[in-house]
Amino acid sequence: MIKKVLGTAGSRILTSALSLILVLLYGRTLGPEGAAEIGLVVLGITIVLLLSNFVTGGALVYLTPREKPFLLFLPAYVWAFFSAVVLSYGLDKFHLLPPGMLHHVLFLSLIFSWHTANLNILLGKERVGAFNSASVLQIVTLFTAFLFFVYIRDQLTVMSYVYSLYLSYGLSFLFSLILVLPELKYADLYNLGPVILRIFRYGSFVQFANTLQLLNYRLSYYLIKAFLGNARLGVFQVGNQLSEGLWIVGKSMALVQYSRIANTPDAPYAKVLTVRFLKITVLVTLILLSVFLILPESFYTWILTDKFAGIKTVIWYLSPGIMAIAGNLILSHFFSGTGRHHHNAISSGIGLFFTVLLGFLLIPTLGISGAAITASVSYMATCTYQMIQFFRLTQVSVRELVIVAEDFRFFMREIRNWIKKS
């Protein structure tokens, strides 16, 4: 079991590290405009996945132990196809995809949606090792393929990244399909209708919150493209991706926090756990963010070339929002773990309101600095709502938010207990 836990943590760290290096690589080799196109392609795929995940997402993990996997597999694959076709053409119709990328987004999102369905069925069967292996295979293949196209084939184009996505998604899909096929024993289709209703009933509310959150995170990409063009979008996108890499701290801690809270009815314990994890997460994120802020602009332009001048300013303006989301990750998992999903949806809606309001005001006038300010205000509004609700529900005092030595001892005890019970 310890190997399972360490494997999960290790795969997350490796995935995050390679993803950050990839951002630096395509930023340096393809420039701001190439980075912008890649960002829009990946965003298009992600938007398709939002619709697809109403069926292929967390609902499959929850229902796989409770239903015949075959009855989950069929609607998941059909819904993924429907989602890919409808949303890909819809995005292209509104000129939200780079020219010539419609069919690439369609096929890539379809492959990855099917892959996601396979992975979530495996998770539902508690095959965590298989899930981790498929996840690592995907990012390692993407990283290796992009290096091959750029540095061996000398193909310095966005299509190098797109072809790398095909290899990455395709290989990981086939791998996950081979793993999931033994679980798919044929079942009578008589019960398919009720199963589909249960999938939508379980997945709809959580996925609605995820949709609001993605729009909160990424709507500014489309506004920057419309008002400032691809070159400025590329600078913002790379700066944003680098800053978001710091969220790995909060995401990793939230994984432990959620599994502990979801498996205990002890409300006081959930409160103490959340407060102490919140303090540790914010502190560690602040330390790492400080390194990003101390590094001079010349360091970033040395890595990414002079075309990315101004990226340090983006990181500066994003920094309050990065800290807010570090706290948000812990608070949102408290609400999820205690069954209060509606607070996550409401907070995402509040953040989206500020993104729309300030995005149209600040991006045309202040450029990508305005986009970064918009993001920070939006993230802080999201976190503020969650903090207010957390204070209301748990009666936490301000004094309890002061970091003390016991917080670190408590944190290490919880990590050890989590490893033992996992």
Helices and strands as residue ranges (DSSP letters): H 2-56, H 58-63, H 69-93, H 102-124, H 128-147, I 148-152, H 158-180, G 181-183, G 189-191, H 192-228, H 230-244, G 245-247, H 248-262, H 267-294, H 297-304, G 306-308, H 311-337, H 341-366, H 368-394, G 398-401, H 405-421
